[in-house]
Every structure is written in C-alpha cells, then in structure tokens.
Amino acid sequence: MLLGLKRHYKKRCQGRMRKHVGDLCLQAGMLQDSLVHYHMSVELLRSVNDFLWLGAALEGLCSASVIYHYPGGTSGKVGARRFQAGPLPAEAANRHRPGAQEVLIDPGALTTNGINADTSAEIGRAKNCLSPEDIIDKYKEAISYYSKYKNAGVIELEACVKAVRVLAIQKRSMEASEFLQNAVYINLRQLSEEEKIQRYSILSELYELIGFRRKSAFFKRVAAMQCVAPSITEPGWRACYKLLLETLPGYSLSLDPKDFSKGMHRGWAAVQTRLLHELVYASRRMGNPALAVRHLSFLLQTMLDFLSDQEKKDVAQSLESYTSKCPGTMEPIALPDGLRLPPVPLTKLPIVRRVKLLNLPASLRPQKMKSLLGQSVSTKSPFIYSPIIAHSRGEERNKKIDFQWVQGDVCEVQLMVYNPMPFELRVENMGLLTSGVEFESLPAALSLPAESGLYPVTLVGVPQTTGTITVNGYHTTVFGVFSDCLLDSLPGVKTSGSTVEVIPALPRLQISTSLPRSAHSLQPSSGDEVSTNVAVQLYNGETQQLVIKLENIGMEPLEKLEVTSKLLTTKEKLYGDFLSWKLEETLAQFPLQPGKVATLAVDITVKLDFSCQESLLQDLSDDGVSVSGFPLCSPFRQVVRPRVENKAGNPPEGGKPGDVSHGKTLEAILNFKYSGGPGHAEGFYRHLSLGLHVEVEPSVFFTRVSTLPATSTRQCHLLLDVFNSTEHELTVRARNNEELTLHAGEGQRMAVQVDKFSFESFPESPGQQERCAHTNQLEEERREARGLEMSRKLGICWQIPSLKRTGKASVEGLLNQLVLEHLQLAPLQWDVLVDGQPCDCEAAACRVGDPIRLEVRLTNRSPRSVGPFALTVVPFQDHQNGAHNYDLHRAISFVGSSTFYLDAVQPSGQSACLGALLFLYTGDFFLHIRFHEDSTSKELPPSWFCLPSVHVRAQEGRA
C-alpha cells in the first residue's frame, strides 16, 4: 500500500515537474521542447488524476500549439505559420515535416528524475503539436478540470478568454459564444466595482471580436450602468456616457439622422429608444443640457413611428422643459473624445409630403415681349440655332420652373403637411431656406390639429436681387428646437421643381372702378384670369361712363400702358363701338410714380338691334293695329306687362321669340398691359384684366319702317312705328322734331323729314365685289355703314324722365334695300330754276303778262356718260279734289318750244337747257316735266329721272 502511494506521489511530482519545465521552455522560445514536456506532463498527471495541474498542462499544450499554428498571436493578423526564432537544425526540420508519423513516448523509459537524457531524440521521433480542432477540445477539457475547484475561477475565466481568441481566429463564432457564455456564469470572489466594469468591458470586446455586436453592446451597456451603480459614492457619468456611445453600433443605432432616411428601420426600436433615454439622462446628469436636447430631439425624430401616444406626449413635454433652459440649435456638438454630434432637424414635425413653388397671381405674372426671333432664342448669341446652346438650355429647363418671380414682390411656396402627434402641434418661425439670390423670408406660425390630414401651408418671402433662386427647404421652431429641413433629406416628398428665375422689378397696378363688383366671374376662352369683375344694367341705346382709377401700388414708376378690349362671344348683333376711351389724357399723367393715381374714362355704349321680331309683327298684324297707335288689347301689352313678375328669375334661352321683355347680356374684358422700372428695360411687362358684365334691358323698338316722298326731290319722309317696351313713360324725338311721348307698352308712328344721302364712299362696281371673298358679307357691311350714317343724321333719342335715363336709338339693321333706294340721291341730279331761283320747295311767284325764264339743269354723278335727253313741259292745275286740268293753252303760252333738249353729259359733268313761259291769268299752276321715251332713257332706271314738281303762282301785274 505504501508502495502504491509512493508510486502515485512520484508520478504526480514528475507530471508537475514536466509541466513546469514546459512553461520554462515556452518562455525561452523552445517551442518543440515545450510541446514534448506538456504532452508528457498530461500523460503523467492524467494517470494520477491531478486535475488542477492536468488542466494547467493542457492549457500549456494548447498555448504552445497556438503559437505553432498562429505565430502572429491571437490578437494579431491571421497568417501562414512563420518561425520567429532562428532556423531549426536540418535533422529536426526533416523530422517534423508534414505527414511524419507521430510516436508517443513511453513513460517507462524515463529516468529516476523524470527527465530523459536524450531529449532531442524524443523530439526527433515525435510530433506532439495539436491540430486546430484539438486545441479547442483540449481547452474544453482544461476548463472542465478547472471548474472542479471553487477557487480556480480566475484561471478558468482566463482559459475561456484564450479559447475565445483562438476561435475568433478560426472564425468559429458559435463555439466561441459558448465559451463566453460559460465565462459569464463563472463565480469569482467578491470583485470591486472597477473590476466588474473591467470584466464586462472585456466580455464586450470579446463578443465584438467574434462578431456578436448586439451581445457586445449589451455587456458594454451593463458596464456603463455599473459606472453609476448606487454603491458608488461618486458615479462616473462621463464614463457611463462614453460607454453608452460605444454601444450604439451594436444596436444598429447612429447619431446621424441622415442614416434613418435611407430606407427601412434597422434594429429593435424598443431597445434603441431605451438607450436614447439613457443617453439623455446621462447628458443631463453630466450637466450638459445642450447634449440632452440633441439626444431627445434625435429620439423624437427617429423613433416617432414606434412611440405610443403617451410616450409622444411625455417626450414632447420633456423636450419643451429642456429647451426652456437651452434652446435646440443646428450647430454640431463636439464631444471631448473628438466625436461630433450632427444637428437633428425635426422633419417629421410636421411631416411634409409635397412642396410646390406657386406662380404669381395672374395680374402680377411677368410676360416677355416677343422678339423677332421668338422667345426661345437668346439675344446674346449671334446664331439663330446652335446644338450646343439648345442642349444646355434643355438641361436648364429640366431644373428650372417655367415661370418667373419678380424682384421685390411677395413669392409663395405651398407645402402640404400633416401633424402625426396626438395633440395640437404649434409650429413657430416657419420660413423658407433659399440660395442663389438675396431673399427675405417672412416667417409664419401655425397650429395643426391632432393627427390632421394633409393641410396646406403657404410660406412667403421677397427676393431682393435678380438671378436664379433655389428653394432648398424650410426652417421651423418646434418644442423650442430650431430646425433647418432640406428638401433633399425629406423622404417621399413630391416636388415639381425648386429653381426659378427672378427678373428685375416691375410696377404693380391696382384698378378700382365707379361700378359695383359683379357676382359673375368671366372665363375667357384664352384661359386668362380676370382680376376684377364689375356689372352694370343699361337700357338699349344708353351710354354710361366708367371711371377707372389706376393706382401704382408698387415701388417702381409706371412708364408704359396699353389698353385693349375684347368682346366675348355673344349671339346678339352689336352695332357701333361697345367700349371707347381716350388714352392720351391718361398717358399725360405718366410716368406714374409709386403711390400716385391716374384715371381713365371708358364709355360703355349699348346699341343692339332695335327692330322687333317677326313673330311679334305677325301678332300685331293679326290684331289689326292702326297706324296712329296700338289698342289696349294688343299683344304688345300682353307681352310686356308680366315683365315685373318674371324679372327675378332668369328666363330660359329657348323662350318665346316674340318676348321683347327678355333682357340681353353683354360681356367684355378690358386688358391693361403695363411696364416700367428695371423690368421694362429687360423687356418684361404685366397684364391686368377687368371684366365687364352688362345687363341690357330693351328701351324702344321700331316695328315698321317706310318712306314717303317730300316736296323736294332731295328729301323724303321716313316713317317709324315706335314701341315703348319699358315699364315707364318714355319720350322719343329726332333731330329738329318735336318729342313724342309714349306710355308703357304703347306704340305710335313718327315721321321724320330727312335729306337724301349719297353713298359714294362704298364700293359699288362689280370689280370691287369680285375682289371680295364674300360678296354677301361686303353687301352687309355696306348696308350697316349706310344705316350708321342714317342714324347719325336722324339723331333719334329717347328719355325716361322718371329714371333720368337717356339714350340713342339706331335704325341700323332696320333699313331694307327698298328703303335705302328711296333714301339715296339719284345719280342724275335734276334742278329746275324759275327766273334763276330753285323751285324745289316753295312756289315761285310771277306777274301776269311778264315772261319768266325756265331752266332745267342736269348734273351727272354716275360713273358713266348719259344722254342726250328730250323733255317736254306739261302745265296743269290741281283742283285739290283729285282732278287735274291740263287744258291750259289759253292760260299759258310758251315763248318758243315746250320741248327741251339736253346733250350727252359726261361723268361729273353738267348740262342745262333754257326756255320761257308767259302766264295770261292769275292762279296756281304746276309744271310737269315729262321725258321722251327713247333707247337712251330706257337703259337707265326710272328712279334716275326724278324731277321736282314746279309750282308757279301767277299774280296780278303792276298797273
């Protein structure tokens, strides 16, 4: 028994000695010797169950093998095996070549001291280096032996760390994690706080080494919390903050907000939120409120989608509390270790979905004056076309918006935003961020309801210089944090462009009128917007003056002004000028300085058709209307009387054609084109429109027009049947005629003596008509022109005394061809003179027994030669009872022949023939001049031979 104990003790001592000698060889750099001694120590100690030393020998064997396989060390770069010491002998090198047979050493072949004398021979015969897989197995075996001893926790932990480093080199992360998991649960003696921090830090580093970043971040966060444990009298908040910052990559968390706008969210949001809260708390305990505000802003910006409603409220309240002492800015924050925290713009408070640069209002939009080459060609280039210039302009158009802003004018950008917070969001100091030109942003403040939908917000500003301006984004102040939000960093934002050209300043024109505004908004076919609409109600034929005040409300002088008008499409025939003005009086007040006012007077003249409809004329004819007036039972009264009751409603367009009470509507647009200041020098102008809505009520109608001959061949009587279609008493008068009073719904006939006309200024020859594309249109224009001239000479006016309204009535459109022929002077003008005095109107006086001279004069106004003609003078007496006495050969005697002869008369020529008569008795005599029918007279129309009737009154001769 003693012998067995002695032998057991001897092997344990030999094994421990071998282990000790292996340690010394390893320290001396004798790698192969250490491997042999470690291996022999393992065999000896395993046989005697000396587990503590056996684990140490195994750990030594693993260390030597690691040095052999990984000469660069476990903490260095993994590479091929390299010998750091001098070269081995050639024999040893041959012995240890790859593939050599491994021969284990027989333990019985040892000397009494446990060391074989021929150590080199043992090395030469065996290769005891472990393979990479065996290294890990031996580490596991060694750690299992260490775990049998309660006080061996430190060396067990150390062995775990070594094994992890080897596995990290071998890229066996899962097996390494098992060793680290075992190391976590190793029970060490009572450690100090610093040792605990160091232990967790090393675990974090090892997890980082094997690629377990989240596990590494977990233990580093545990180490950070250990820095401020309650048991520490002076908590290390700075060390805690530093360690917390180092945990961020492990939780896929970056302090740069740009990393969160690239796509989907990475990492566990709940853990990230907890970590950010800890950073905020640590920053506050460090005494750095700016840092706390930055981290809290980052939390609200990046984790907003993962916070509950209550958490959103709590974070917002905390942020407002912090910013009350230290407002949030857009400046980077530098940390002591050199790290810089970028600014955090709150782009989600509110969230912007669409950004649109708005064009100026239609009345303020600048327009370019067209050049000869067109707007698309630059005047700076001498070439009409260049592919290089066109290409560069195409790229420029892709960047710029196709409208311009004006220097000094308020420009607008519309944002569609919504509030994701569960409470009302107050946004202060919201304005635009621009570049390119000097721009004065006018900040706005808004309040968005809780979880609102898309809400339009308009941001305004004033460009102070010219050039190209780019809207880069906007700035806000929310919860005390000032943010610069750039459009490039906003995900999901729709925009039609952010670059626009700013042209030089232009004046601003504001118009006001003497008429009330209209509820009707005119919509021109061109699509232009009408800035102001006015309305007026007029009777047909009435004229009213519209006074327009032109005020320059801009900062530049108003130098140029052009005024044009456009009548919108209407079914009604309009005669004359609807709108007329004299611009010279207004331009005399130019240039119009800022703040000054000029006036422009525009005459609105309503002149529609004054004729009555055919259906109404048929009704009058069937009712037996007399020439002197209309009876009370006339349909005229039946049509007109109900007008008051139906006035409120708009009658349908397809109503009864004979309804003369139906009012008409006329619409027109006044266009003001103006310019001035630097913008005028660059060829820009502005356009302003005034819409005019005119309700036209009927005044008088001419139901029938006819003519009667007058005593003079150069005059005739125009008979007009006038009807009062208003509800008031109305008076009508023509030039040099008495007034005709008409009651409401009453009609009377009015006779006007007019001079015949000579329409020589209008084309009559067939040649001119052939040159006209539309002969009917030419004839219509000639007829209208004749009617206009007729209306001017007639001067028919109406007046409604009760309303103090006056107007003019026109016969344009009423005169048919027959009436016009009766009103037109014949091309052959005949004059009869008695004793040298024309006898066209009044009777010529003569003495009985005294011969009187009779002269017939012809003036040819036609374009052809006429004549010769033969005329016979036939005297007669009118008994005023329808009977004429032609047997006067005893009362009248001709001195010479009673037949007169006229030679041919050239165009614009004149001819005359003379004769004499002798009256034998007193009385009133008439001379009828009759043409002889021949081939010459038959070629001409009968209306060309219209001679005046000659009235001669023979009186008693002198005694």
Helices and strands as residue ranges (DSSP letters): H 2-28, H 31-47, H 51-69, H 90-95, G 107-109, H 119-125, H 132-146, G 150-152, H 153-170, H 173-184, H 193-209, H 213-227, H 237-247, G 249-251, G 257-260, H 269-285, H 289-302, G 304-306, H 309-323, E 333-334, E 340-341, E 351-357, E 366-368, H 387-399, E 400-406, E 411-418, E 425-435, E 439-442, E 444-448, E 455-463, E 467-478, E 481-486, G 487-489, E 494-495, E 499-503, E 509-513, E 532-539, E 543-552, E 560-567, E 579-581, H 583-587, E 597-605, H 614-622, H 635-640, G 641-643, E 664-675, H 677-681, E 684-697, E 700-709, E 715-724, E 730-733, E 740-742, E 747-755, H 766-771, H 775-794, E 797-800, E 805-808, H 817-823, E 828-834, E 837-838, E 844-847, E 851-860, E 869-878, E 884-885, E 892-895, E 899-902, E 910-919, E 923-931, H 935-938, G 942-944, E 950-955
